[in-house]
Amino acid sequence: MKVGVVGDRETAIGFRLAGLTDVYEVKNDEEAVKAINELANNENIAFIIITERIAESIKDKIKNIDKVIVEIPDKHGKLDRIDPVKELIRKAIGVSMK
């Protein structure tokens, strides 16, 4: 099984240099959705790597994809997002988990 990648220019270049061939460099949400759908429909792809910023901008479009999707930081670094499980625990018992 193979790995597919959807990312910005720098991310795509990095994965191509690492030897991956199913790499999509995208510039906007429309291109990202098209790339994700192509990878999702490819039976040789086991899971998809996507940058966090791209995943965040198209999250409604990728939530029903039945492949494993792994989000990674891009060149700008990790997104500061709230973990829903940690937030649920904090609300339920009043303790913040690290």
N, CA, C and O atoms as a printed pandas DataFrame, in Angstrom:
     atom_number atom_name residue_name chain_id  residue_number  x_coord  y_coord  z_coord
0              1         N          MET        A               1    0.839   -1.179    0.000
1              2        CA          MET        A               1    0.000    0.000    0.000
2              3         C          MET        A               1    0.887    1.247    0.000
3              4         O          MET        A               1    2.006    1.242    0.514
4              5         N          LYS        A               2    0.352    2.304   -0.590
5              6        CA          LYS        A               2    1.121    3.535   -0.771
6              7         C          LYS        A               2    0.560    4.673    0.071
7              8         O          LYS        A               2   -0.536    4.594    0.628
8              9         N          VAL        A               3    1.352    5.728    0.140
9             10        CA          VAL        A               3    0.981    6.940    0.873
10            11         C          VAL        A               3    0.748    8.054   -0.132
11            12         O          VAL        A               3    1.535    8.234   -1.062
12            13         N          GLY        A               4   -0.334    8.803    0.055
13            14        CA          GLY        A               4   -0.599    9.982   -0.757
14            15         C          GLY        A               4   -0.367   11.230    0.078
15            16         O          GLY        A               4   -0.523   11.212    1.299
16            17         N          VAL        A               5    0.004   12.307   -0.586
17            18        CA          VAL        A               5    0.298   13.558    0.125
18            19         C          VAL        A               5   -0.404   14.719   -0.570
19            20         O          VAL        A               5   -0.406   14.814   -1.797
20            21         N          VAL        A               6   -0.996   15.593    0.227
21            22        CA          VAL        A               6   -1.581   16.838   -0.268
22            23         C          VAL        A               6   -0.982   17.956    0.573
23            24         O          VAL        A               6   -1.102   17.957    1.799
24            25         N          GLY        A               7   -0.332   18.912   -0.098
25            26        CA          GLY        A               7    0.297   19.979    0.675
26            27         C          GLY        A               7    0.683   21.168   -0.168
27            28         O          GLY        A               7    0.441   21.213   -1.374
28            29         N          ASP        A               8    1.287   22.123    0.492
29            30        CA          ASP        A               8    1.792   23.308   -0.200
30            31         C          ASP        A               8    3.063   22.934   -0.962
31            32         O          ASP        A               8    3.497   21.782   -0.932
32            33         N          ARG        A               9    3.639   23.889   -1.625
33            34        CA          ARG        A               9    4.817   23.642   -2.466
34            35         C          ARG        A               9    5.966   22.990   -1.697
35            36         O          ARG        A               9    6.516   21.980   -2.137
36            37         N          GLU        A              10    6.322   23.556   -0.569
37            38        CA          GLU        A              10    7.458   23.055    0.195
38            39         C          GLU        A              10    7.220   21.641    0.715
39            40         O          GLU        A              10    8.121   20.803    0.673
40            41         N          THR        A              11    6.016   21.375    1.201
41            42        CA          THR        A              11    5.675   20.041    1.691
42            43         C          THR        A              11    5.739   19.029    0.556
43            44         O          THR        A              11    6.294   17.941    0.713
44            45         N          ALA        A              12    5.171   19.391   -0.584
45            46        CA          ALA        A              12    5.178   18.492   -1.737
46            47         C          ALA        A              12    6.610   18.183   -2.184
47            48         O          ALA        A              12    6.942   17.032   -2.466
48            49         N          ILE        A              13    7.439   19.200   -2.247
49            50        CA          ILE        A              13    8.838   18.995   -2.660
50            51         C          ILE        A              13    9.535   18.046   -1.685
51            52         O          ILE        A              13   10.247   17.135   -2.109
52            53         N          GLY        A              14    9.338   18.251   -0.410
53            54        CA          GLY        A              14    9.967   17.401    0.601
54            55         C          GLY        A              14    9.591   15.939    0.453
55            56         O          GLY        A              14   10.451   15.062    0.530
56            57         N          PHE        A              15    8.306   15.672    0.239
57            58        CA          PHE        A              15    7.871   14.281    0.101
58            59         C          PHE        A              15    8.314   13.670   -1.230
59            60         O          PHE        A              15    8.590   12.473   -1.305
60            61         N          ARG        A              16    8.381   14.486   -2.268
61            62        CA          ARG        A              16    8.908   13.973   -3.541
62            63         C          ARG        A              16   10.382   13.609   -3.395
63            64         O          ARG        A              16   10.827   12.580   -3.904
64            65         N          LEU        A              17   11.136   14.455   -2.699
65            66        CA          LEU        A              17   12.551   14.159   -2.458
66            67         C          LEU        A              17   12.725   12.887   -1.631
67            68         O          LEU        A              17   13.735   12.195   -1.754
68            69         N          ALA        A              18   11.739   12.582   -0.789
69            70        CA          ALA        A              18   11.782   11.368    0.026
70            71         C          ALA        A              18   11.386   10.128   -0.777
71            72         O          ALA        A              18   11.464    9.009   -0.271
72            73         N          GLY        A              19   10.962   10.327   -2.030
73            74        CA          GLY        A              19   10.659    9.198   -2.891
74            75         C          GLY        A              19    9.192    8.891   -3.108
75            76         O          GLY        A              19    8.872    7.940   -3.822
76            77         N          LEU        A              20    8.290    9.659   -2.520
77            78        CA          LEU        A              20    6.869    9.421   -2.736
78            79         C          LEU        A              20    6.454    9.953   -4.103
79            80         O          LEU        A              20    6.962   10.976   -4.561
80            81         N          THR        A              21    5.531    9.252   -4.746
81            82        CA          THR        A              21    5.114    9.643   -6.093
82            83         C          THR        A              21    3.695   10.203   -6.150
83            84         O          THR        A              21    3.376   10.982   -7.049
84            85         N          ASP        A              22    2.851    9.821   -5.214
85            86        CA          ASP        A              22    1.464   10.301   -5.214
86            87         C          ASP        A              22    1.365   11.560   -4.361
87            88         O          ASP        A              22    0.736   11.568   -3.303
88            89         N          VAL        A              23    2.002   12.625   -4.847
89            90        CA          VAL        A              23    2.102   13.890   -4.109
90            91         C          VAL        A              23    1.419   14.991   -4.914
91            92         O          VAL        A              23    1.712   15.189   -6.093
92            93         N          TYR        A              24    0.506   15.700   -4.260
93            94        CA          TYR        A              24   -0.215   16.788   -4.909
94            95         C          TYR        A              24    0.163   18.112   -4.259
95            96         O          TYR        A              24   -0.007   18.299   -3.055
96            97         N          GLU        A              25    0.676   19.022   -5.070
97            98        CA          GLU        A              25    0.938   20.386   -4.619
98            99         C          GLU        A              25   -0.307   21.199   -4.943
99           100         O          GLU        A              25   -0.694   21.310   -6.106
100          101         N          VAL        A              26   -0.930   21.765   -3.922
101          102        CA          VAL        A              26   -2.171   22.503   -4.138
102          103         C          VAL        A              26   -2.007   23.953   -3.725
103          104         O          VAL        A              26   -1.238   24.284   -2.823
104          105         N          LYS        A              27   -2.761   24.818   -4.418
105          106        CA          LYS        A              27   -2.675   26.257   -4.151
106          107         C          LYS        A              27   -3.960   26.835   -3.569
107          108         O          LYS        A              27   -3.967   27.957   -3.061
108          109         N          ASN        A              28   -5.052   26.065   -3.643
109          110        CA          ASN        A              28   -6.319   26.557   -3.118
110          111         C          ASN        A              28   -7.195   25.380   -2.678
111          112         O          ASN        A              28   -6.843   24.218   -2.880
112          113         N          ASP        A              29   -8.335   25.704   -2.076
113          114        CA          ASP        A              29   -9.226   24.669   -1.548
114          115         C          ASP        A              29   -9.773   23.757   -2.643
115          116         O          ASP        A              29   -9.906   22.550   -2.438
116          117         N          GLU        A              30  -10.087   24.321   -3.791
117          118        CA          GLU        A              30  -10.638   23.536   -4.899
118          119         C          GLU        A              30   -9.637   22.460   -5.337
119          120         O          GLU        A              30  -10.011   21.302   -5.523
120          121         N          GLU        A              31   -8.385   22.837   -5.498
121          122        CA          GLU        A              31   -7.345   21.876   -5.871
122          123         C          GLU        A              31   -7.160   20.820   -4.782
123          124         O          GLU        A              31   -6.943   19.646   -5.079
124          125         N          ALA        A              32   -7.248   21.243   -3.524
125          126        CA          ALA        A              32   -7.076   20.316   -2.404
126          127         C          ALA        A              32   -8.184   19.266   -2.383
127          128         O          ALA        A              32   -7.908   18.081   -2.195
128          129         N          VAL        A              33   -9.418   19.684   -2.571
129          130        CA          VAL        A              33  -10.544   18.744   -2.580
130          131         C          VAL        A              33  -10.402   17.764   -3.740
131          132         O          VAL        A              33  -10.636   16.567   -3.574
132          133         N          LYS        A              34  -10.026   18.262   -4.902
133          134        CA          LYS        A              34   -9.835   17.391   -6.062
134          135         C          LYS        A              34   -8.736   16.361   -5.782
135          136         O          LYS        A              34   -8.900   15.181   -6.088
136          137         N          ALA        A              35   -7.623   16.805   -5.202
137          138        CA          ALA        A              35   -6.511   15.898   -4.897
138          139         C          ALA        A              35   -6.919   14.844   -3.874
139          140         O          ALA        A              35   -6.621   13.662   -4.049
140          141         N          ILE        A              36   -7.598   15.264   -2.808
141          142        CA          ILE        A              36   -8.062   14.321   -1.775
142          143         C          ILE        A              36   -8.990   13.278   -2.383
143          144         O          ILE        A              36   -8.872   12.089   -2.085
144          145         N          ASN        A              37   -9.911   13.717   -3.232
145          146        CA          ASN        A              37  -10.844   12.774   -3.853
146          147         C          ASN        A              37  -10.125   11.783   -4.758
147          148         O          ASN        A              37  -10.478   10.604   -4.786
148          149         N          GLU        A              38   -9.124   12.244   -5.497
149          150        CA          GLU        A              38   -8.357   11.338   -6.354
150          151         C          GLU        A              38   -7.614   10.306   -5.513
151          152         O          GLU        A              38   -7.598    9.122   -5.849
152          153         N          LEU        A              39   -7.002   10.753   -4.425
153          154        CA          LEU        A              39   -6.291    9.819   -3.550
154          155         C          LEU        A              39   -7.254    8.859   -2.858
155          156         O          LEU        A              39   -6.954    7.674   -2.714
156          157         N          ALA        A              40   -8.401    9.362   -2.433
157          158        CA          ALA        A              40   -9.387    8.519   -1.754
158          159         C          ALA        A              40   -9.936    7.437   -2.680
159          160         O          ALA        A              40  -10.272    6.343   -2.225
160          161         N          ASN        A              41  -10.030    7.736   -3.971
161          162        CA          ASN        A              41  -10.553    6.769   -4.931
162          163         C          ASN        A              41   -9.494    5.821   -5.478
163          164         O          ASN        A              41   -9.812    4.896   -6.225
164          165         N          ASN        A              42   -8.241    6.047   -5.110
165          166        CA          ASN        A              42   -7.147    5.187   -5.560
166          167         C          ASN        A              42   -7.000    4.025   -4.575
167          168         O          ASN        A              42   -6.648    4.232   -3.414
168          169         N          GLU        A              43   -7.265    2.824   -5.033
169          170        CA          GLU        A              43   -7.235    1.661   -4.143
170          171         C          GLU        A              43   -5.827    1.298   -3.665
171          172         O          GLU        A              43   -5.686    0.527   -2.716
172          173         N          ASN        A              44   -4.801    1.830   -4.294
173          174        CA          ASN        A              44   -3.424    1.557   -3.870
174          175         C          ASN        A              44   -2.972    2.455   -2.719
175          176         O          ASN        A              44   -1.945    2.189   -2.095
176          177         N          ILE        A              45   -3.722    3.506   -2.438
177          178        CA          ILE        A              45   -3.373    4.447   -1.372
178          179         C          ILE        A              45   -3.949    3.941   -0.053
179          180         O          ILE        A              45   -5.156    3.735    0.069
180          181         N          ALA        A              46   -3.072    3.742    0.938
181          182        CA          ALA        A              46   -3.506    3.267    2.253
182          183         C          ALA        A              46   -3.887    4.429    3.159
183          184         O          ALA        A              46   -4.891    4.369    3.869
184          185         N          PHE        A              47   -3.079    5.491    3.131
185          186        CA          PHE        A              47   -3.439    6.669    3.918
186          187         C          PHE        A              47   -2.917    7.932    3.258
187          188         O          PHE        A              47   -2.054    7.893    2.381
188          189         N          ILE        A              48   -3.465    9.051    3.706
189          190        CA          ILE        A              48   -3.198   10.346    3.086
190          191         C          ILE        A              48   -2.595   11.280    4.131
191          192         O          ILE        A              48   -3.114   11.420    5.238
192          193         N          ILE        A              49   -1.494   11.911    3.755
193          194        CA          ILE        A              49   -0.881   12.943    4.588
194          195         C          ILE        A              49   -1.306   14.293    4.009
195          196         O          ILE        A              49   -1.221   14.518    2.801
196          197         N          ILE        A              50   -1.761   15.181    4.885
197          198        CA          ILE        A              50   -2.203   16.512    4.451
198          199         C          ILE        A              50   -1.725   17.530    5.479
199          200         O          ILE        A              50   -1.664   17.229    6.671
200          201         N          THR        A              51   -1.390   18.721    5.028
201          202        CA          THR        A              51   -0.962   19.744    5.980
202          203         C          THR        A              51   -2.168   20.231    6.789
203          204         O          THR        A              51   -3.299   20.233    6.304
204          205         N          GLU        A              52   -1.904   20.637    8.018
205          206        CA          GLU        A              52   -2.970   21.062    8.922
206          207         C          GLU        A              52   -3.781   22.224    8.361
207          208         O          GLU        A              52   -5.008   22.225    8.458
208          209         N          ARG        A              53   -3.118   23.199    7.784
209          210        CA          ARG        A              53   -3.836   24.375    7.269
210          211         C          ARG        A              53   -4.782   24.000    6.128
211          212         O          ARG        A              53   -5.905   24.498    6.056
212          213         N          ILE        A              54   -4.332   23.141    5.259
213          214        CA          ILE        A              54   -5.197   22.709    4.157
214          215         C          ILE        A              54   -6.353   21.887    4.710
215          216         O          ILE        A              54   -7.503   22.083    4.317
216          217         N          ALA        A              55   -6.052   20.969    5.620
217          218        CA          ALA        A              55   -7.109   20.140    6.220
218          219         C          ALA        A              55   -8.146   21.000    6.935
219          220         O          ALA        A              55   -9.345   20.738    6.845
220          221         N          GLU        A              56   -7.686   22.016    7.635
221          222        CA          GLU        A              56   -8.603   22.900    8.355
222          223         C          GLU        A              56   -9.532   23.641    7.392
223          224         O          GLU        A              56  -10.713   23.832    7.684
224          225         N          SER        A              57   -8.999   24.054    6.253
225          226        CA          SER        A              57   -9.809   24.834    5.315
226          227         C          SER        A              57  -10.818   23.988    4.546
227          228         O          SER        A              57  -11.779   24.527    3.995
228          229         N          ILE        A              58  -10.613   22.656    4.499
229          230        CA          ILE        A              58  -11.555   21.788    3.769
230          231         C          ILE        A              58  -12.109   20.679    4.658
231          232         O          ILE        A              58  -12.517   19.630    4.158
232          233         N          LYS        A              59  -12.127   20.901    5.970
233          234        CA          LYS        A              59  -12.498   19.841    6.909
234          235         C          LYS        A              59  -13.873   19.248    6.640
235          236         O          LYS        A              59  -14.071   18.051    6.851
236          237         N          ASP        A              60  -14.826   20.049    6.183
237          238        CA          ASP        A              60  -16.161   19.520    5.885
238          239         C          ASP        A              60  -16.150   18.570    4.688
239          240         O          ASP        A              60  -16.985   17.671    4.587
240          241         N          LYS        A              61  -15.200   18.782    3.791
241          242        CA          LYS        A              61  -15.124   17.955    2.588
242          243         C          LYS        A              61  -14.379   16.635    2.818
243          244         O          LYS        A              61  -14.554   15.683    2.057
244          245         N          ILE        A              62  -13.548   16.580    3.866
245          246        CA          ILE        A              62  -12.746   15.368    4.077
246          247         C          ILE        A              62  -13.233   14.499    5.231
247          248         O          ILE        A              62  -12.682   13.424    5.466
248          249         N          LYS        A              63  -14.249   14.946    5.950
249          250        CA          LYS        A              63  -14.664   14.190    7.130
250          251         C          LYS        A              63  -15.259   12.820    6.785
251          252         O          LYS        A              63  -15.275   11.934    7.639
252          253         N          ASN        A              64  -15.739   12.629    5.576
253          254        CA          ASN        A              64  -16.337   11.342    5.210
254          255         C          ASN        A              64  -15.419   10.461    4.370
255          256         O          ASN        A              64  -15.858    9.436    3.849
256          257         N          ILE        A              65  -14.167   10.840    4.234
257          258        CA          ILE        A              65  -13.202   10.031    3.490
258          259         C          ILE        A              65  -12.900    8.783    4.316
259          260         O          ILE        A              65  -12.645    8.879    5.517
260          261         N          ASP        A              66  -12.927    7.622    3.681
261          262        CA          ASP        A              66  -12.716    6.381    4.423
262          263         C          ASP        A              66  -11.272    5.882    4.385
263          264         O          ASP        A              66  -11.020    4.688    4.545
264          265         N          LYS        A              67  -10.346    6.776    4.179
265          266        CA          LYS        A              67   -8.915    6.479    4.296
266          267         C          LYS        A              67   -8.413    7.130    5.579
267          268         O          LYS        A              67   -9.037    8.057    6.097
268          269         N          VAL        A              68   -7.305    6.651    6.080
269          270        CA          VAL        A              68   -6.684    7.293    7.239
270          271         C          VAL        A              68   -6.031    8.586    6.759
271          272         O          VAL        A              68   -5.219    8.573    5.834
272          273         N          ILE        A              69   -6.386    9.690    7.388
273          274        CA          ILE        A              69   -5.823   10.992    7.028
274          275         C          ILE        A              69   -4.983   11.491    8.202
275          276         O          ILE        A              69   -5.474   11.632    9.322
276          277         N          VAL        A              70   -3.707   11.755    7.922
277          278        CA          VAL        A              70   -2.780   12.226    8.940
278          279         C          VAL        A              70   -2.461   13.685    8.642
279          280         O          VAL        A              70   -2.001   14.018    7.550
280          281         N          GLU        A              71   -2.708   14.549    9.619
281          282        CA          GLU        A              71   -2.416   15.974    9.454
282          283         C          GLU        A              71   -1.032   16.279   10.014
283          284         O          GLU        A              71   -0.683   15.852   11.115
284          285         N          ILE        A              72   -0.250   17.027    9.235
285          286        CA          ILE        A              72    1.093   17.413    9.661
286          287         C          ILE        A              72    1.228   18.934    9.576
287          288         O          ILE        A              72    0.516   19.574    8.801
288          289         N          PRO        A              73    2.129   19.515   10.362
289          290        CA          PRO        A              73    2.369   20.964   10.252
290          291         C          PRO        A              73    3.031   21.297    8.915
291          292         O          PRO        A              73    3.699   20.453    8.318
292          293         N          ASP        A              74    2.842   22.519    8.457
293          294        CA          ASP        A              74    3.532   22.963    7.249
294          295         C          ASP        A              74    4.726   23.826    7.659
295          296         O          ASP        A              74    5.138   23.805    8.819
296          297         N          LYS        A              75    5.277   24.578    6.718
297          298        CA          LYS        A              75    6.469   25.385    7.012
298          299         C          LYS        A              75    6.210   26.483    8.043
299          300         O          LYS        A              75    7.156   27.021    8.618
300          301         N          HIS        A              76    4.963   26.815    8.278
301          302        CA          HIS        A              76    4.609   27.859    9.239
302          303         C          HIS        A              76    4.476   27.319   10.656
303          304         O          HIS        A              76    4.286   28.090   11.597
304          305         N          GLY        A              77    4.574   26.016   10.818
305          306        CA          GLY        A              77    4.492   25.407   12.139
306          307         C          GLY        A              77    3.111   24.863   12.456
307          308         O          GLY        A              77    2.187   24.947   11.648
308          309         N          LYS        A              78    2.997   24.312   13.634
309          310        CA          LYS        A              78    1.780   23.657   14.091
310          311         C          LYS        A              78    0.670   24.676   14.339
311          312         O          LYS        A              78    0.920   25.769   14.847
312          313         N          LEU        A              79   -0.550   24.307   13.976
313          314        CA          LEU        A              79   -1.705   25.147   14.283
314          315         C          LEU        A              79   -2.043   25.016   15.756
315          316         O          LEU        A              79   -1.932   23.933   16.332
316          317         N          ASP        A              80   -2.447   26.096   16.355
317          318        CA          ASP        A              80   -2.835   26.092   17.753
318          319         C          ASP        A              80   -4.337   25.845   17.825
319          320         O          ASP        A              80   -5.141   26.777   17.829
320          321         N          ARG        A              81   -4.695   24.555   17.883
321          322        CA          ARG        A              81   -6.109   24.179   17.916
322          323         C          ARG        A              81   -6.455   23.575   19.266
323          324         O          ARG        A              81   -5.593   23.051   19.973
324          325         N          ILE        A              82   -7.713   23.658   19.602
325          326        CA          ILE        A              82   -8.201   23.086   20.850
326          327         C          ILE        A              82   -8.534   21.621   20.604
327          328         O          ILE        A              82   -9.279   21.289   19.681
328          329         N          ASP        A              83   -7.973   20.741   21.443
329          330        CA          ASP        A              83   -8.264   19.314   21.367
330          331         C          ASP        A              83   -9.658   19.092   21.960
331          332         O          ASP        A              83   -9.880   19.404   23.130
332          333         N          PRO        A              84  -10.602   18.559   21.175
333          334        CA          PRO        A              84  -11.967   18.420   21.679
334          335         C          PRO        A              84  -12.086   17.471   22.872
335          336         O          PRO        A              84  -12.944   17.672   23.731
336          337         N          VAL        A              85  -11.244   16.447   22.939
337          338        CA          VAL        A              85  -11.299   15.517   24.067
338          339         C          VAL        A              85  -10.817   16.211   25.342
339          340         O          VAL        A              85  -11.439   16.079   26.396
340          341         N          LYS        A              86   -9.722   16.943   25.247
341          342        CA          LYS        A              86   -9.217   17.668   26.411
342          343         C          LYS        A              86  -10.231   18.711   26.883
343          344         O          LYS        A              86  -10.424   18.891   28.086
344          345         N          GLU        A              87  -10.869   19.388   25.949
345          346        CA          GLU        A              87  -11.864   20.407   26.300
346          347         C          GLU        A              87  -13.070   19.762   26.982
347          348         O          GLU        A              87  -13.613   20.327   27.931
348          349         N          LEU        A              88  -13.492   18.595   26.515
349          350        CA          LEU        A              88  -14.612   17.873   27.122
350          351         C          LEU        A              88  -14.274   17.474   28.558
351          352         O          LEU        A              88  -15.107   17.615   29.454
352          353         N          ILE        A              89  -13.050   16.975   28.780
353          354        CA          ILE        A              89  -12.615   16.601   30.130
354          355         C          ILE        A              89  -12.575   17.830   31.027
355          356         O          ILE        A              89  -13.012   17.777   32.177
356          357         N          ARG        A              90  -12.047   18.947   30.498
357          358        CA          ARG        A              90  -11.979   20.170   31.289
358          359         C          ARG        A              90  -13.371   20.631   31.711
359          360         O          ARG        A              90  -13.577   21.036   32.855
360          361         N          LYS        A              91  -14.324   20.567   30.783
361          362        CA          LYS        A              91  -15.687   20.991   31.106
362          363         C          LYS        A              91  -16.351   20.033   32.086
363          364         O          LYS        A              91  -17.077   20.464   32.982
364          365         N          ALA        A              92  -16.105   18.729   31.922
365          366        CA          ALA        A              92  -16.775   17.733   32.742
366          367         C          ALA        A              92  -16.263   17.708   34.172
367          368         O          ALA        A              92  -17.054   17.637   35.113
368          369         N          ILE        A              93  -14.938   17.767   34.347
369          370        CA          ILE        A              93  -14.394   17.622   35.698
370          371         C          ILE        A              93  -13.609   18.825   36.183
371          372         O          ILE        A              93  -13.141   18.851   37.322
372          373         N          GLY        A              94  -13.462   19.826   35.316
373          374        CA          GLY        A              94  -12.790   21.050   35.715
374          375         C          GLY        A              94  -11.281   20.948   35.814
375          376         O          GLY        A              94  -10.645   21.755   36.492
376          377         N          VAL        A              95  -10.701   19.954   35.137
377          378        CA          VAL        A              95   -9.253   19.768   35.166
378          379         C          VAL        A              95   -8.725   19.837   33.755
379          380         O          VAL        A              95   -9.275   19.219   32.844
380          381         N          SER        A              96   -7.646   20.598   33.572
381          382        CA          SER        A              96   -7.004   20.689   32.271
382          383         C          SER        A              96   -5.995   19.562   32.106
383          384         O          SER        A              96   -5.162   19.330   32.981
384          385         N          MET        A              97   -6.075   18.867   30.986
385          386        CA          MET        A              97   -5.136   17.784   30.680
386          387         C          MET        A              97   -4.036   18.350   29.803
387          388         O          MET        A              97   -4.306   19.185   28.939
388          389         N          LYS        A              98   -2.809   17.916   30.005
389          390        CA          LYS        A              98   -1.690   18.359   29.162
390          391         C          LYS        A              98   -1.256   17.261   28.267
391          392         O          LYS        A              98   -0.325   17.438   27.480
